[in-house]
């Protein structure tokens, strides 16, 4: 187990507009505010297109859905090297749900309302050779 004690510092309410790319817009936001060194994101909204992935242990399998979907839940984090890691659950018109790791290509259809809670100290993502994924680098071990 790895861990780090975090203190909440501030929060941002963010509203994405119709036509914006969910992931790319959040990455742009983080680049504008480099003081965001660690953060937790959650949100709701709607998309006209969703692109999400499933990690099969080696790579992400992308799933593109070109239909109106409600964002039932977004949850994720941000590291100081402006890497946004976000997962989402999308609701379909028949009441079923789909979701996974958010990829570029989730296009907002109406709005997306997000809360970003910023923490200190800063945390980075580093490549983990075991999983070949960029994971949070936490200094304390138990």
C-alpha positions in Angstrom: 0.0 0.0 0.0 1.1 3.5 -0.8 -0.4 6.7 0.6 0.0 10.4 1.2 -1.9 12.7 3.6 -3.8 15.3 1.7 -5.3 18.6 2.8 -8.2 20.2 0.8 -7.1 23.6 -0.4 -9.8 24.9 -2.8 -12.4 23.8 -5.3 -13.5 24.8 -8.7 -17.0 24.4 -10.3 -16.6 23.9 -14.0 -19.3 23.9 -16.7 -18.4 22.5 -20.1 -20.5 23.8 -23.1 -22.1 22.1 -26.0 -19.6 20.8 -28.5 -16.6 20.7 -26.1 -14.6 17.5 -25.7 -14.9 16.4 -22.1 -11.3 15.1 -21.5 -9.5 17.6 -23.7 -11.3 20.5 -22.1 -10.4 19.3 -18.6 -6.7 18.9 -19.7 -6.8 22.5 -21.1 -8.2 23.7 -17.8 -5.4 22.1 -15.8 -2.8 23.5 -18.1 -4.2 27.0 -17.4 -3.9 26.4 -13.6 -0.6 24.7 -13.0 -1.0 25.2 -9.3 -3.5 22.3 -9.4 -1.1 19.6 -8.1 -3.6 17.0 -7.0 -7.4 16.9 -7.5 -10.5 14.9 -7.3 -13.2 15.3 -10.0 -16.9 14.4 -10.1 -19.7 15.5 -12.4 -22.9 14.9 -14.4 -24.2 16.1 -17.8 -24.9 14.8 -21.3 -23.0 13.9 -24.4 -23.9 13.4 -28.1 -21.0 11.0 -28.5 -19.1 9.0 -25.9 -15.7 7.5 -26.3 -14.5 5.3 -23.4 -12.1 2.4 -23.0 -11.7 -0.8 -21.2 -8.2 -1.8 -20.1 -7.7 -5.5 -21.0 -4.5 -5.8 -19.0 -2.3 -4.6 -21.9 -4.1 -1.9 -23.7 -7.3 0.1 -23.8 -10.0 -1.2 -26.1 -11.9 1.9 -27.2 -15.7 2.0 -27.5 -17.3 4.8 -29.5 -21.0 5.4 -29.1 -22.5 8.1 -31.4 -25.8 8.7 -29.7 -27.2 11.0 -27.0 -26.3 9.7 -23.5 -26.7 11.1 -20.1 -23.6 11.3 -17.9 -24.9 9.6 -14.8 -21.5 9.8 -13.0 -18.0 11.0 -13.7 -15.3 10.4 -11.2 -11.5 10.7 -11.4 -8.4 12.6 -10.4 -5.7 15.0 -11.7 -2.0 14.8 -11.0 0.4 17.8 -11.1 1.7 16.7 -14.5 -1.8 17.6 -15.8 -2.8 14.0 -16.4 -6.6 13.7 -16.0 -7.7 10.2 -15.2 -11.5 10.0 -15.5 -14.1 7.2 -15.5 -17.8 7.6 -16.5 -21.1 5.9 -16.4 -23.5 6.8 -19.2 -27.3 6.2 -19.3 -29.0 5.2 -22.5 -32.6 6.0 -23.4 -33.7 2.4 -22.5 -32.4 2.8 -19.0 -29.3 0.6 -19.5 -25.8 1.9 -18.7 -22.4 1.8 -20.3 -19.1 3.2 -19.2 -15.4 3.0 -18.7 -12.2 5.0 -18.9 -12.9 8.4 -20.5 -11.0 8.9 -23.8 -10.9 12.0 -26.1 -14.1 12.1 -28.2 -16.8 12.5 -25.5 -18.6 15.4 -26.9 -20.9 17.5 -24.7 -24.4 17.8 -26.0 -26.1 20.1 -23.5 -23.7 20.7 -20.6 -21.4 19.0 -18.2 -21.2 20.2 -14.6 -18.0 19.3 -12.7 -16.5 19.8 -9.3 -12.8 19.7 -8.9 -11.5 19.5 -5.3 -7.8 20.6 -5.2 -5.5 19.0 -2.6 -2.0 19.6 -1.3 0.7 18.4 -1.6 1.1 17.9 -5.3 1.1 14.3 -6.7 2.4 13.1 -10.0 1.7 10.1 -12.2 4.7 7.9 -13.2 5.0 5.0 -15.5 4.6 1.7 -13.6 6.6 -1.0 -15.3 4.4 -3.8 -14.0 1.2 -2.5 -15.5 2.6 -0.2 -18.2 0.2 2.5 -16.9 0.9 6.0 -15.4 -0.1 5.5 -11.8 -0.2 8.0 -8.9 3.2 8.2 -7.3 2.6 8.2 -3.5 5.7 8.4 -1.3 4.6 6.6 1.9 4.5 2.9 2.1 3.1 0.6 4.8 
